[in-house]
């Protein structure tokens, strides 16, 4: 059984970001659905993961400005607007309205705060347009060489021991990767000033052993994709808007790449 949002916060572990090498991002027993409320990220013993990497960001561009982001007065109104605006954009790509609405709602519910998720997703859409599309963002984030082509990108969450992190999964001709939508704050050492980094994962296709779809037995709408490296490092992705498409293209890319190498 997968952990659910109904679990008590005290039963969840608090994760760490290891600034020197990498961050442990996945609970080996399954996805963690919600971060403990009111807690900060604190150091704990973790296993270095070669596919996870910090990406320092400038404080001036990442830290909250002027007392924090604007928050609408009505959570329901914010979510309704997000579903309408974002749903129309994604719907143009061919998704049926009913499935899109259901998946988008589940996507927003995955976050600890539905309001922040709705506002954040709209902000990310604006950023993608301003910066020239997902491919340009992918190339900048992962320093992709000219011969590497982006195939697909999917809005989703990465499960971490401190809760789900909103971002985008990228599938290219050479790797599967994830980058958080915004930089996240952390303390590298106790008492240090707050630092900001993007949460990033990059697994070359030749190091990816499996991409396994699954769903919660208790809440079937909660669907996951488990990425397993050849060294058995695991990453859990969840809250996809286009879950079926992500599963199909991941498995096709993995199968095709391994067939070429055979």
Secondary structure as UniProt FT lines:
FT   TURN            5..6
FT   HELIX           9..11
FT   TURN            28..29
FT   TURN            37..38
FT   TURN            50..51
FT   STRAND          52..56
FT   HELIX           59..62
FT   TURN            66..67
FT   HELIX           75..91
FT   TURN            92..94
FT   HELIX           97..110
FT   HELIX           114..130
FT   TURN            131..132
FT   HELIX           134..142
FT   TURN            146..147
FT   STRAND          150..160
FT   TURN            161..162
FT   STRAND          163..172
FT   STRAND          175..180
FT   STRAND          184..186
FT   TURN            190..191
FT   STRAND          195..204
FT   HELIX           205..207
FT   STRAND          208..215
FT   TURN            220..221
FT   STRAND          223..229
FT   TURN            230..231
FT   STRAND          234..238
FT   HELIX           243..261
//
